[in-house]
């Protein structure tokens, strides 16, 4: 006589429950840049899109691409507009005529993460040296930073003076890629001199 064994239903329920343990775990939504839009996704489902930058138009007289490594426990200067030398005139700090100043900055900070959990423990700091006579402040940053000043500003207090990035971590270096956008203080937009 042949005996046929039937699977134990308790074993199947335990295996099924174990297999779906992670199904209900909350996973943070993610922000991605897709087709020129900042989009928020829940796994693969699109929740929201912000596409207003598709129409961004900013005057550019010059630009610099940044691609550098910031070693462990070190600091690098990303740009310096040298605004501290501008003297006050009647309560204003007029920019020098026909000079080029950094007015826009886009940064991507790349950490040596092997997975998303590790990436949350990484950090770096931007030090923003503000307008003349106002000092500086430290801003912790994650993977992205951007700032655009008024393209027509002619007062040094309306621009960032200098930006440095510090890697305070002792165990690894970070990679910084970016775009610096410059424009001139020139009332004639057709003049390149």
Buried (B, 14 or more C-beta within 10 A) or exposed (E): EEEEEEEEEEEEEEEEEEEEEEEEEEEEEEBEEEEEBBBBBEEEEEEEBEEEEEEEEEEEBEEEEBEBEBEEEEBBEBBBBEBEEBEEEEEEBBBBEEEBBBBBBBBBBEBEBEEEEEBEEBBBBBBBBBBBEEEEEEEEBEBEBEBEBEBEBBBBBBBBBBBBBBBEBEEEBBEBEBBBBBBBBBEEEEEEE
